[in-house]
């Protein structure tokens, strides 16, 4: 199958992971909080203490979800935000 000029020109973003390469990505997850006033200062407090994060990596042979996709990594982790949370 031939490749069109849109793929040869480099206009598409490269999203593949090279073999045996470690890739580190940072994702920001918005989480509900409320601002609480204490005296003259305000402080953010979390509405929940625990968060469940699920990571799923898919292999898309043709670049889109069309029935040929395959899950090759899936992990779910519970985070206790009172001990692991850092406000930035």
C-alpha positions as CSV (number, residue, x, y, z in Angstrom):
1,X,0.0,0.0,0.0
2,X,1.4,3.4,-1.0
3,X,1.7,6.3,1.4
4,X,0.1,9.6,0.4
5,X,1.8,13.0,0.4
6,X,0.1,13.9,3.7
7,X,2.2,11.2,5.5
8,X,5.4,11.9,3.6
9,X,5.4,15.6,4.3
10,X,5.5,15.2,8.1
11,X,2.2,17.0,8.7
12,X,1.0,14.2,10.9
13,X,2.1,14.0,14.5
14,X,4.2,11.1,15.5
15,X,2.5,9.1,18.2
16,X,4.3,5.8,18.1
17,X,6.6,4.4,20.9
18,X,9.9,3.2,19.6
19,X,10.9,-0.4,20.5
20,X,12.6,-0.8,23.9
21,X,12.3,3.0,24.5
22,X,11.1,4.5,27.8
23,X,8.6,7.2,27.4
24,X,7.7,9.5,30.2
25,X,4.5,11.5,29.8
26,X,2.8,13.8,32.3
27,X,-0.9,14.3,32.3
28,X,-2.8,16.7,34.5
29,X,-6.1,15.4,35.9
30,X,-8.5,18.1,37.0
31,X,-10.1,17.1,40.3
32,X,-13.0,18.8,42.1
33,X,-12.1,21.0,45.0
34,X,-13.5,23.9,47.0
35,X,-12.0,27.1,48.2
36,X,-12.4,27.5,52.0
37,X,-11.8,30.8,53.7
38,X,-9.9,30.8,57.0
39,X,-9.6,34.3,58.3
40,X,-8.2,36.5,55.5
41,X,-6.6,33.6,53.5
42,X,-8.4,31.1,51.3
43,X,-7.3,27.4,51.1
44,X,-8.2,24.6,48.6
45,X,-9.6,21.4,50.0
46,X,-10.4,18.2,48.0
47,X,-14.0,17.0,47.9
48,X,-12.9,13.4,47.9
49,X,-9.8,11.7,49.5
50,X,-9.3,8.9,47.0
51,X,-9.0,8.8,43.3
52,X,-8.9,5.8,40.9
53,X,-6.7,6.2,37.9
54,X,-7.0,3.9,34.9
55,X,-4.4,3.7,32.2
56,X,-5.1,1.9,28.9
57,X,-2.6,1.8,26.0
58,X,-4.1,0.8,22.6
59,X,-2.5,-0.5,19.4
60,X,-4.3,1.1,16.5
61,X,-3.0,-0.6,13.3
62,X,-4.8,1.8,11.0
63,X,-4.7,4.9,13.2
64,X,-8.4,4.8,14.4
65,X,-10.8,2.7,16.4
66,X,-12.4,0.7,13.7
67,X,-12.6,-2.8,15.2
68,X,-9.0,-3.8,14.7
69,X,-7.6,-2.1,17.8
70,X,-5.9,-4.1,20.5
71,X,-5.2,-3.3,24.2
72,X,-1.6,-4.2,25.1
73,X,-1.4,-2.5,28.5
74,X,-4.0,-1.8,31.1
75,X,-3.5,-0.8,34.8
76,X,-5.7,0.7,37.4
77,X,-4.4,2.3,40.6
78,X,-6.1,3.8,43.6
79,X,-4.5,7.0,44.9
80,X,-4.9,8.3,48.4
81,X,-4.8,12.0,47.8
82,X,-4.3,13.1,51.4
83,X,-0.8,11.4,51.5
84,X,0.3,11.7,47.8
85,X,-1.2,15.0,46.7
86,X,1.0,18.1,46.0
87,X,-0.7,21.4,45.2
88,X,1.0,23.3,42.4
